[in-house]
Amino acid sequence: MVMQSDLMASSDAGIWTDAEPLVCCSVVPEAPNTATFSFVPSSEAQFRYEPGQFLTLELPVPGGTVWKTYTISSSPSRPMTISVTVKAQPGSIGTRWMLDHLKPGMQIKATGPAGIFALPRKENKKYLFISAGSGITPSLAMTTYLFDRGTNIDVTFVHCAQRPQDIISRQRLEQMASRVPSIRLFFIVEEDDPYRVWTGLRGRLNQLTIGLIAGDYLERDVYCCGPEPFMDAVREMLIALGCDMERYHQESFGAPVKKDDQLPEHDDIVPDKDVVASIAFAGSDVIAECNETDTVLAVARNAGIVIPSGCTFGVCGTCKVRKIAGDVHMVHNGGISEDDIEDGYILACCSKPIGAVELDV
């Protein structure tokens, strides 16, 4: 039986500050070299933070203290504990120490919570969460928060992993999705597990996959986290798909930021429909004016020049042509090799001219 005094004590509990150490209360293995560490305050305080923020842990490793930053994988809707999910990479020191030595009952110092890569608590929007590897943790926290809030949930959750066994908190996500149909999960793996059949998506995330998974991507706020090359690729895909990049948010689990002025600047090339470009087809002695948002293939067709094509989505490679001069914005879906790109080749169907371009056609 819950006594009135118990309820009053709970409501009077203070908010945890980083002046108070954390006590590890559980360690849950999630995947190879990956575990979730949960903490409680040494007092009866509760945790307050935004879904997607991070903690910095002070880790007493041999040779001296190190400070490691981890995204909080739990949700502020469950304020009694706070959790981080960590994955040891080759050469890891702090994370390796946690996996090998941090046990329930041990105390640890932490600072935070902090960070601007966070889901606004009171907004009701359509979301597209895209992650890879241990970059799943902010998406996990945000999805748990929306699940607990229980109203106007619309989440498309896309996660990329090396193998099915590497998908962190898969069961937890599937449990939430099984209760709320508007949480839609999509896992993409590059390799199969040897002893378990995988019936989901295989390969790498590309524009076609995004279109198939979330056909209404233009209506969604996008939150992306993962290795820098992965986030660079996602950003390029969304630009090519015409997304409003003001609605795109990304976080690097390698270097989370605390303030807006710490955000890295990206040298994104964004084709502009109001900017005039031109394509010189050297082999045909034709120069055609166009806009930066026109594809090379479309400009060629309008100029009466035949470039063989197939899929028109950057998959088949049929429309490969050599660029003699100029720059294009090309986001393909596997239809051209890096060696061909270095040799000056482009795919006409998914390349858009930036300024003056000359082709060997």
N, C-alpha and C positions, 0 to 999 in steps of 0.2 A: 504494500500500500504506500502511495506517495503522500508524504505529509506536507502540509502547507509550509512548514519551516524549510523543507527541502526545496520547494519551488522558489521560495524567497531567496534562499542562499544561491540557487542557480542564477536567478535574475540579477543578483547583486555581484556576481562574479566579474572581476575586472577584465580588461583587455590585455593580452600578452604583449610585452615589449621586449626588445632584444637585450635589455639589461638582465633578463632572467634566463638561465640556461634551459635547454630542452632536455627531456628525458626520453630516450628511445623506448617505445612500448611494443613495437613489433617489427619483424623483418620478414617480408614475403618475397620469395623468389618469383620472378616474372618470366624470364627467358635466359638463355645462356649469358653469363656475366652481367646479369641485370636483376635488380631487386628494388622493392619499394620499402623505404624506411619511414615509419610513422613515429611521431613524437607527441608528447603531452608536456605542458608546463610543469615545473616543480610545485607551483601553486595551483589554485583552482581557476586561474584565468582562462579566458577563451581567446580564439584566434579571429582576427579580422583582417581581411585582405581582398583583393579583386581577383577573379578567376583569370589565370594567366600570368600572375606575378611570380617573382622568384625569391628564394632565400640564399644567403651566402653562409656556408658552414665553415667553422674553424676546426680544421682536422689536425690532430696531433700525430702526424706521421713521423717515422724515424728520420732523424736528420733535421727536424724543424717543422714548425707549424706551416700549413698551407691553407689558403682560403679558396674554396670552390663554390661556384654559383650553380644552383639547380632550380629549374622551374618547379613550382609547387604542383604536384599532381592531384592533390585532394581539392575539394570544393569548399568555399567559404560558407556554403549552406550546411556544412557539417563542422561546426566550430570547435568541437571538443578536442580534435586532434589535427595535426598538420603533417603532410606526407611529401616526400620527394622520391622520385623513381630515377635510379641512376644506372648507367651502363658503362662498364669499364672498356676503354679502347686500348689498343696496343700502346704501351708506354704510360698508361694511367698511373698516377701515384695516389692522389687523394681518394678517387673512386675505388681503386683497388684496395686501399686500406679499409674503406667502409665495408666492402663486401667480405673482406677477410676477418675484420676485427670488431666492427660496431655491432653490439648485441643489446637486446632488451635490458633495461636497467641502467645502462651507461648514460652519462650526461655529456652534452656537447653544447658549445656556444654557437649562436647564430645571429646574423644581422638581417634586418628586413622586417616584413616583406617590402619589396620595391619592384619597380618596373612599369613601363607604359604600355607594354604589349598585353593588354587586358581587355576583357569583354565588359562593356558598360552594363551594370547590373539591371537597370530599369528599361533598357531598350528592347523592343519586340521587333526583330528583324529576321530575314532569311539569311542563313549562314552557310558558307562553304569552308570547311576546315580541311586543309591539305597539309600532310606531314610525312616525314620519312625518318626511320630509325627512332632514336630516343626523342626526336622532335615531336613525338606524339603527346608528350606530357601536357603542354598547355591546351591542346585540343581535348584531351581527356578531362582536364579540370573544367573547361568551359562547358563541355557536354554534360558532365555530372551536375554542374550548377543549373543548367537549363532543365535537365531532367527533374531535379529536386524542386525547381520553381513550378513546374507542372502546367504552365499556360503558354499558349501561342509558340510552341516549339516547332521549329522548322530547320533541321540541320542535315546537311549532306556531309558525311565524314569520309574522307579519302585518306588512306594511309598506305605508304609504300615500304616494303621490307625485303630483305634478302631472301628469307625463307619463311614459311608459315610459323615455325617455332620462334621466330624473332619478333612476332607481333606482340607488343607489350599490352597487358591488360585486355586481351581479346575477350575473355569470358565476361569481364565486367561490362565492356561495351556491348556485347551481344545481349546481355541481360537487360540493359537499358533499352536497346532497340526492340527487344521482344515485347516490352511493355508499352512503348511509345512508337507507333508506326511511322511518325513523321521524323524520327531519327533514322536516317538511312546510312548503312555502313557499306563501304567498299574497300576491300583490302587487295593490294596488287603486290605480287611477289615475283622475284626474278628466278628463283629456283624452287623445286619441289622438295619436301621432306622425304627422306628415303622410305619411311615406314608408314606414311599417312597420306591418303589421297587428297589432293588439293583440287577443288572444283571451282575456285574463284578465278579472278583475273590474273594473267601472267604478263610479264614484260616490264616496260617502263611507262610511266605516265606521259601522255602526249595530248595534243589538242583534241584528237578524235575521242580519246578516252574521256576527257573532261566533258565534251559535248554529249557523249552517250550517258555518262553518269549524272550530270547536272545540266540538262538542256536549258534550264533557266538561270545559268550562271551570271548573266548580265544583271539579274535582279538580286544577287546575293552579295553580302559583305564577306570578303575572303580573308581568312587568317591562315598564315603559312609559317611552318617552322621545320627546320631540318638543316642539313649541311649546306654551306654557302653555295656550292655548285648546283645543288638541287633547287634552292630558292631562286637562284639566278634563272634557271631553266623555267621554273613555274612563272616567274614574272614575265619572261619573254613570251611564253605561251599566251598568257592573259592579255598582254599588249596586242599580240597578233589577232586575238579573238575580239578585240574592240572593247575590252572591259574598262570601266571607269577606275583608274588606278588610285583615285582618292578613296575608294572603298576597299583598297588592298592594304593589308597589314602583315608585316613579317617580323620574325624574331630569330636571331641566331642563338642557339643554345650555347655557342662558344663565347659570345660576347653580348649578353643582354644589356640593354641601356635603361637608365633610370629617368632620363629627361628627354624632351623632344629635341633639344639642341645637341644631343649626343647621337642622334640617328645618323647612320651613314648615308652619304649621297650616292645615288646610283646614276650612272651614265646611260640611262635607258634611251634607246632610239625609238621614238614614237612617231610613226608616219602620220602626217597631218593632211587631211583632205583638202585644206585650203592652200597648200603649198604646191607650186608647179614643179614638176620634174620632167625629164626627157630621157628617151631611150634611143640610142643610135644602133640600128641593126646593120653592122658593117658589111656583112655578106650580101645584103639586099639593097644597100645604099639608100636606106630609109631612116629618117629621124622622126619620131613620134612624140608629141607633147602629151603629158598626162598629169595625174595627181600622185602624191606620194602613197596614197592608199590603194592605188590600182596595182594589180599584180602584173608581172612581166608577161605572163601568158595572155591575160585579157588585153593588154596593150598590143601585143603581137597580132592577135586575132582581129582586133579593130583596124589594124594597119594592113590586113590582108596577108600576113606572114604566117606560115604554117610551122608551128612547133609541135611535134608529136607529144601527146599527153594521154594519161590514163585515168588515175584516181582523182586528180586535182586536189589532193590533200597532203602531198608531200610524202607519200608512202611508197609508191611503185618505182619512182626514179625515171620514168619514161621521158619527162620533160627536161632532163639535164642539159644545160647549155653552158658554154664557157664565157665568163665575163672578162672583157679586155681591160676595162677601166671603170672607175666609179664605185659607189657603195650601194648595197641593197640591204634591206631588212628581211632576213630569211629565218623563218621558224618552221623547220620540217618535222616529219614524223618518222624518221628513220630511212628515208629513201635516198640518202646520199651519205657517203663516207667522209670522215674527217680528212683523209688524204685527198679526195676530190675537191673538198672545200679549199684546202691549202693550195691546190693547183689552179684555183680560180673558177671552179665550176659552181653553178647554182641550180636550184630547181625553179623553173619559171612559174610554176603554179602557186608557190608559196613565198616568192620573193617580191618585194616592193621597192621601187627605185627611190633612192635618197639623192636628190640633185640630178646631175647628168651621168648617165650610165651608157657604156658601149658594150655590145655583145657580139660574139662571133657567130652571127646567124644571118 
